[in-house]
Amino acid sequence: MVENVGVTTLNEPDGELSRILALQRRAFLADGFPSAERRRHRIDRLVALMLDNADALVDALVSDFGSKSRIGTMSMEFVGIIDAIEHTRAHVAKWMRTTPLMRACRLAGLRAEVVPSPLGVVGIIGPWNFPLHLVIMPAAAAFAAGNRVMIKMSEITPATSDLFASLAQKYFDEAELAVVTGGADVGAAFSALPLDHLFFTGSPGVGKRIQAAAAQNLVPVTLELGGKNPAVVGPRAGIERAAERVALGRMVNGGQVCICPDYVMVHETDAERFSAAVLSTWRKRFPTMVANPEYPSCVDTANYDRVVSLIDDARSRGAHVQAVAPSGEQLPDPETRKVPPTLVSNVSDDMRITHEEIFGPALMLVAYRDLSDVVDYVNARPSPLVAYWFGPDDDDFRRFVRSTRTGGVARNEFGIHMLPASAPFGGVGNSGMGAYHGKAGFDTFSHRRSVVGTDLPFMLATSSAVPPFGRVPRLIVDLTMRRARRRTAHRLRD
């Protein structure tokens, strides 16, 4: 283990990670379930870490990306999660309450209840696109549920990861919260730990490897992944308004957001008008790019090359590619890693862009003739994290919701499905499993344990489960079966 400005760099990750896990597990078992006050205090220290050092953390993030809006970063990484964490903090005591079960149990001489119990030690593997937001939010939920937390920060944003790891040591004992940094070897060792739960945010490809590693220890996982999120412009939508919101939604963090619209489906009679409105929105919003410190770069060269190659591949296979580059600026620019907003239409299934998540400032347009074409197109592909619909809450919208399988649905605005603090957030199928935010996060990091007892002087279940069986058990079995058969037959006749 080598110290670097207070940050733990792991030369032998297996041994050091195992030591931290053992430390946290011993502390968890020794202290028992933490009180609501203790849980709230841990959440408060997590929020204080974030707020006290917000400017320095934003500086680190801008440094990691090379070009990134400070206000946008502050908004997405900090401001956007404060209310959600406050909601969790305010409900900790309520969510912790024991739930009594049926009164009939008491009439039968049983006391039965469900106790929300902490799991123990929760591991969180963070991504690079929002390296603070997407570890702080699940950590707050894990603390609310009474757990200890280990965090593996992304190696792609080293300045941010190192600073956050250093700061964590000032606000938390290592037995409560431990933050580690390092490369792929540390990530692999982290995902193979015998944790009590593992939470990962990232790509479906890496998610598969995370789940496979966790499975060796039967560690339950929550996977918050991505995918090709569709935006559907319904037949009654306002074209210009929909185009503006899709265009801007695509460009949040330079398109490097798991909930960005990846492709938009527009009726074939409106496609040309929609395209013109998208391009116009981008031109007005970004009059300069290369020297614009608020125009986001791709996070690193590998991601820049990947986005550019997706566009180039589509162009070479016959797609219509329209890039909005200001006059006099050479884009894409490998030095600044900036890619101009790009609209790609006339696509076909042999293009990589139709199958791979773009995760950059490009938007794919698909024309449709009928709503059935939309449903069939979306359902023929892996389930996305979110689907967007533009238009009124009418029969077409409700049919789309009923007929498709997505992590969430947002209507007429980017990311609006995440605004209610109590709304669960998570994917389905290829876009993930499990959910958090609000009580869903508390439940994800809790075990609902049944506790049942009796003070009756005679035996209950055991007396009828062990042979030899007397007349009474036989009568009870016979009566129960006859009643069940009559009830089922009656329901089928109806």
Secondary structure, DSSP 8 states (H G I E B T S, - for coil): -EEETTEEE-SSHHHHHHHHHHHHHHHHHHH-S--HHHHHHHHHHHHHHHHHTHHHHHHHHHHHHSS--HHHHHIIIIIHHHHHHHHHHHHHHHHHS-EE--HHHHHTTEEEEEEEEE-SEEEEE--SSSTTHHHHHHHHHHHHTT-EEEEE--TTSHHHHHHHHHHHHHHS-TTTEEEEB--HHHHHHHHTS--SEEEEES-HHHHHHHHHHHHTTT--EEEE-----EEEE-TTS-HHHHHHHHHHHHTGGGG-STTS--EEEEETTTHHHHHHHHHHHHHHH-S--TT-TTS---SSHHHHHHHHHHHHHHHHTT-EEEE---TT--SSBTTTTB---EEEES--TTSGGGTS---SSEEEEEEESSHHHHHHHHHTS---SEEEEES-SSHHHHHHHHH---SEEEESSTTGGG-STTS-B---GGGEE--BSTHHHHHHTEEEEEEEEE--SS-SHHHHHSSS--HHHHHHHHHHHHHHHHHHHHHHH-
